[in-house]
């Protein structure tokens, strides 16, 4: 996924999430950018990262390889089975925009103390947010 093609959508997501970022940066590699700026990031394939310090920055990898994208979505597929084996919520993530929204909300969940270390609770929150802003449940879509 070339995220430059979805830069407008990333900005749209940040508005719906109520996040005010001082910058939204499309970077070649999130982990490399972090290293250059003295920030620890062990995940070499991190697609999105929220960085605090001088303001709050949203880093987005310019290119998210399909394999990395599918690995992240597969992780939610596995967590979804803990809730219900009859419904795979990851099937709702059936477009590049929805997958990007999931990745953004996953990163945002890491900023919430009650969700940061609980993947199951984080996924519940993420899917609730996807429904709330109309991404997985169009009936809830807010019209500006």
C-alpha positions as CSV (number, residue, x, y, z in Angstrom):
1,X,0.0,0.0,0.0
2,X,1.4,3.4,-1.0
3,X,0.1,5.6,1.8
4,X,0.7,8.8,-0.2
5,X,-2.5,7.7,-2.1
6,X,-4.3,7.7,1.2
7,X,-2.9,10.8,2.9
8,X,-6.3,12.6,2.7
9,X,-7.8,9.6,4.4
10,X,-5.2,9.5,7.2
11,X,-6.0,13.2,7.9
12,X,-9.7,12.4,7.9
13,X,-9.1,9.6,10.4
14,X,-7.2,11.8,12.7
15,X,-10.0,14.3,12.7
16,X,-12.6,11.6,13.5
17,X,-10.4,10.3,16.3
18,X,-10.2,13.8,17.8
19,X,-6.4,13.8,17.6
20,X,-4.6,17.0,16.9
21,X,-1.2,16.2,15.5
22,X,1.5,18.8,15.1
23,X,2.6,16.9,12.0
24,X,1.6,13.9,9.9
25,X,4.8,12.6,8.4
26,X,5.0,10.1,5.6
27,X,8.4,8.5,6.1
28,X,10.5,5.9,4.3
29,X,10.8,3.7,7.4
30,X,9.2,4.4,10.8
31,X,11.8,2.5,12.8
32,X,14.7,4.2,11.0
33,X,13.1,7.6,11.5
34,X,12.8,6.8,15.2
35,X,16.4,5.7,15.5
36,X,17.6,9.0,13.8
37,X,15.6,10.9,16.4
38,X,16.7,8.9,19.4
39,X,13.3,7.1,19.8
40,X,13.2,3.3,20.6
41,X,11.2,1.3,18.0
42,X,12.1,-2.4,17.8
43,X,9.5,-3.2,15.1
44,X,11.4,-2.8,11.8
45,X,8.1,-3.0,9.9
46,X,6.1,-0.6,12.1
47,X,3.5,0.9,9.7
48,X,2.3,3.8,11.9
49,X,3.6,5.3,15.1
50,X,2.5,8.2,17.3
51,X,5.5,10.1,18.7
52,X,5.3,12.6,21.5
53,X,7.9,15.2,22.5
54,X,7.9,18.6,20.7
55,X,4.2,18.2,19.8
56,X,2.5,15.0,18.8
57,X,3.6,13.5,15.4
58,X,2.0,10.8,13.5
59,X,4.5,8.8,11.5
60,X,3.2,6.7,8.6
61,X,5.4,4.5,6.4
62,X,5.2,5.7,2.8
63,X,4.9,2.1,1.7
64,X,3.4,-0.7,3.8
65,X,4.1,-4.0,2.1
66,X,1.1,-6.2,1.5
67,X,2.8,-9.0,3.7
68,X,3.1,-6.6,6.6
69,X,-0.4,-5.4,6.2
70,X,-1.8,-8.9,6.1
71,X,0.3,-10.0,9.1
72,X,-1.3,-7.1,11.2
73,X,-4.8,-8.0,10.0
74,X,-4.2,-11.7,10.6
75,X,-3.4,-10.8,14.2
76,X,-6.8,-9.3,14.6
77,X,-8.3,-12.3,12.9
78,X,-6.8,-14.5,15.7
79,X,-8.0,-12.2,18.4
80,X,-11.5,-12.2,16.8
81,X,-11.7,-15.9,17.3
82,X,-11.3,-15.5,21.0
83,X,-14.6,-13.6,21.0
84,X,-16.5,-15.7,18.4
85,X,-15.5,-18.5,16.1
86,X,-18.6,-17.9,14.0
87,X,-17.8,-14.3,13.1
88,X,-14.4,-13.1,11.9
89,X,-14.4,-9.3,12.4
90,X,-11.2,-9.0,10.3
91,X,-13.5,-9.8,7.3
92,X,-14.9,-6.2,7.9
93,X,-11.4,-4.9,6.9
94,X,-12.1,-5.5,3.3
95,X,-10.5,-2.4,1.7
96,X,-7.2,-0.5,1.9
97,X,-9.0,2.4,3.8
98,X,-10.4,0.1,6.4
99,X,-7.1,-1.7,6.9
100,X,-5.4,1.7,7.3
101,X,-8.0,2.8,9.8
102,X,-7.4,-0.4,11.8
103,X,-3.7,0.2,11.8
104,X,-4.1,3.8,12.9
105,X,-6.6,2.9,15.7
106,X,-4.3,0.1,16.8
107,X,-1.5,2.6,17.3
108,X,-3.9,5.0,19.0
109,X,-4.9,2.3,21.4
110,X,-1.3,2.1,22.6
111,X,-1.7,5.6,24.0
112,X,-4.5,4.5,26.2
113,X,-3.2,3.0,29.5
114,X,-6.2,0.7,29.9
115,X,-5.7,-0.8,26.4
116,X,-1.9,-0.6,25.9
117,X,-1.2,-4.0,27.3
118,X,-4.4,-5.8,26.6
119,X,-4.7,-6.8,22.9
120,X,-8.2,-8.2,23.3
121,X,-9.6,-5.1,25.0
122,X,-7.7,-2.9,22.4
123,X,-9.3,-4.8,19.5
124,X,-12.8,-4.4,21.1
125,X,-12.2,-0.6,21.4
126,X,-10.8,-0.5,17.8
127,X,-13.9,-2.2,16.3
128,X,-16.1,0.0,18.4
129,X,-14.4,3.1,17.0
130,X,-14.6,1.7,13.5
131,X,-18.4,1.3,14.0
132,X,-18.7,4.7,15.7
133,X,-17.2,6.6,12.8
134,X,-19.1,4.6,10.2
135,X,-16.2,2.6,8.7
136,X,-17.5,-0.9,9.5
137,X,-21.1,0.2,10.2
138,X,-22.2,2.8,7.6
139,X,-25.5,3.4,9.5
140,X,-23.3,5.2,12.1
141,X,-21.5,7.4,9.6
142,X,-21.4,11.1,10.7
143,X,-22.1,13.6,8.0
144,X,-20.4,16.9,8.4
